[in-house]
Amino acid sequence: MPVAEARPGDLIFTGPARYGVRSVGIVLDDESVVTADAMAAGVAVLDRPEDDAVLGVVRPVLGTGSAREVPSRADGELPWHCGGVDLEGGGTPGADAAAQGAAGPWGGYPNGMIPGAALCPFGPEGHVLRCDAAQAYRTLSERFARRFGAPLCVTDSYRTFDAQVDLYRRKPALAAVPGTSNHGWGLAVDLCGGVESFGTPEHRWMRANAPARGWVHPAWARQGGGREEPWHWEYTG
Ligand SMILES: [Zn+2]
């Protein structure tokens, strides 16, 4: 394409013809380009090069190919790691969780990056959950209070991605790998006030009464379940 036809957004390649391309810039207007400039040791807005220094001008366009399926690990294959996270095998991550009625992704939001408008407070200062989970929690807490004289006590609920990273750094053995915690979906709470120990009247009451309100103690967190966390409860609707 002739230099005279260059428009904003076009790529402009410069360099003495005998050495080949020395730099590439993005045309901003008739007079300037933005480019990673070796002389300035950084990204800079410079005058558009003289015509005799321009080796070529190219207009980038989007391809018209169809989208390719994201590769995923098949069951039985070796583990896949990405950024320190073990990727699930077979199909879409989270699909298994949905099939089992477990807490998992919703609304298309990334784990721990759910906008505040999609979450609801449910009582304790500063704590939020997905709105249906918050509503169910309030009802459950009122029933708990009628039995024990005080509402449910909570230490942790929705956990942002940043908070997951911070917790993982401090307690790697206890915390979920950042981006995988069910707290990041706004569908999990950690409880106190007696519920945090197996065998207490409060814990037993929760096991008997919470599932009817959509709150369950996941199998992995139970006694002998692999990672005992009596305080951890999840909303499955
Ligand atoms: Zn928890």
Boltz pocket constraint, residues with backbone or C-beta under 6 A from the ligand:
constraints:
  - pocket:
      binder: B
      contacts: [[A, 156], [A, 183], [A, 188], [A, 189], [A, 190], [A, 231], [A, 232], [A, 233]]
      max_distance: 6.0
